[in-house]
Amino acid sequence: PLLIDLGHWMEMKLLIPLSYQEMSEGIPWVFQMPIQGVPKLFQIRFRPEKLEEVDGLLERVSKKQKTSQAMKLQQIDFLLAEVNKCKQMVALATRSQANGDDENNETGALGKNALATMVKKVKDAGIPNKIAAEHKDFHAALSKYGKALDKTFTHDLSKVPSQLEFDDVELINRILAQHFFRQGQFDVGQTFVEEAHVQVDHSLKEPFMEMYKIVEAINAHNLQPAIEWVTKRRPELEEKDIKLEFRLHRLQYLDLLHQNKSKEAITYARQYFPLFANKEMREIQRLMGCLIYLGKMDKSPYPDILTAPWVEVAEDFVAACCALLGLSYESPLFTSTVCGSIAISKKLKLAGLLKQKVFKSQPIEIDLGPQYQFHSVFACPVSREQTTPDNPPMMLTCGHVISQGSMSKLARRGHRFKCPYCPSEQVTQKAVQVTF
């Protein structure tokens, strides 16, 4: 709940000033990465499904506007042509009458009837009805698009129910500054720190500066800085079971093969691969087998080795750096904002139900997806509420698990009660707290 509510706060305070183009592309300004060579991990893009519907309606309105405008211009051109014809006939009749030319009585009669003839042609063509119908169709499409916009983008996010009163501006400024440093935007972060007078531990900035220099080297196909970095930190990486060092040596070996430097590749393999023979022997055998298919790798049984995974290795290096620093794989600011974005639609719907007084409490399950499940979650099958440290899951002697709150309600008149899922009798003292 804290993560989601903080995400809502970020949405309200930080992500409102977006242009429609930025919203349609789904790129929050906080997370844009203009630095060249940054791995995909930091090139963050997300596109809400609702925007596809809005884009489709916008395209329909645009097409309808163009066809409507073309039809109206065509009808206006027809009217102008008829008016010009009428003016010419009236002018000819006026000149004939002024000259007293009796031979042109027929022309004079046509001049007198020119206006009536024009009005009749316009009515027969049904121009007013056609324009009105086209105008009505266009505004119907425009109205539908406007309703979709109002439904998709809610400007008043203060209606979202939240249990978090968060006004610590100093903490938010520190989060922003650390986010900028973490994303490699060091100039922006330093300017923000100076102008906002934020107190930030600059020891966090130095590791990320080193990390981004090495990432740039990896993207430039230079693995030596990364190999030196992992060699110095081999014990810490092995303790966390991070196999980055072997992946770097593997990539260096493949790069030599792709450059047709087989002798250098063999020498490199003899020097470094024995270090990983105990754990990576199967992969080492595959890598050495590639030597047989030099020049015809497309026909080899190792199709996955055709392309060198430079981008993946760069991302693995970033993940390893964050792990050694004790930081999460992604920016906490990004994670909070995305969780808030995912949950905000359901909480807006909840706000509407609360306004209608459909129910007084706020039980709602929000699925953030597997990528944002950092620990096991248990929902009580009786109350259908997620357990918390204050209301932990309790396992009964029969093996069924319910929340402590539900158990207390079932045993109101004493310490004995029946399990809600089987007929066995239970005693509250014998229930055991479950830790996932």
Secondary structure as GFF3:
##gff-version 3
##sequence-region A 1 436
A	DSSP	alpha_helix	2	13	.	.	.	ID=ss1
A	DSSP	alpha_helix	20	25	.	.	.	ID=ss2
A	DSSP	three_ten_helix	29	31	.	.	.	ID=ss3
A	DSSP	three_ten_helix	40	42	.	.	.	ID=ss4
A	DSSP	alpha_helix	49	99	.	.	.	ID=ss5
A	DSSP	three_ten_helix	102	104	.	.	.	ID=ss6
A	DSSP	alpha_helix	105	112	.	.	.	ID=ss7
A	DSSP	alpha_helix	114	125	.	.	.	ID=ss8
A	DSSP	alpha_helix	127	152	.	.	.	ID=ss9
A	DSSP	three_ten_helix	157	159	.	.	.	ID=ss10
A	DSSP	alpha_helix	169	182	.	.	.	ID=ss11
A	DSSP	alpha_helix	186	196	.	.	.	ID=ss12
A	DSSP	three_ten_helix	202	204	.	.	.	ID=ss13
A	DSSP	alpha_helix	205	219	.	.	.	ID=ss14
A	DSSP	alpha_helix	224	232	.	.	.	ID=ss15
A	DSSP	alpha_helix	234	239	.	.	.	ID=ss16
A	DSSP	alpha_helix	244	258	.	.	.	ID=ss17
A	DSSP	alpha_helix	262	272	.	.	.	ID=ss18
A	DSSP	three_ten_helix	273	276	.	.	.	ID=ss19
A	DSSP	alpha_helix	277	289	.	.	.	ID=ss20
A	DSSP	three_ten_helix	290	293	.	.	.	ID=ss21
A	DSSP	three_ten_helix	297	299	.	.	.	ID=ss22
A	DSSP	three_ten_helix	303	305	.	.	.	ID=ss23
A	DSSP	alpha_helix	310	324	.	.	.	ID=ss24
A	DSSP	alpha_helix	332	355	.	.	.	ID=ss25
A	DSSP	three_ten_helix	370	372	.	.	.	ID=ss26
A	DSSP	beta_strand	393	395	.	.	.	ID=ss27
A	DSSP	beta_strand	401	403	.	.	.	ID=ss28
A	DSSP	alpha_helix	404	410	.	.	.	ID=ss29
A	DSSP	beta_strand	416	418	.	.	.	ID=ss30
A	DSSP	beta_strand	425	427	.	.	.	ID=ss31
A	DSSP	three_ten_helix	428	430	.	.	.	ID=ss32
A	DSSP	beta_strand	432	433	.	.	.	ID=ss33
###
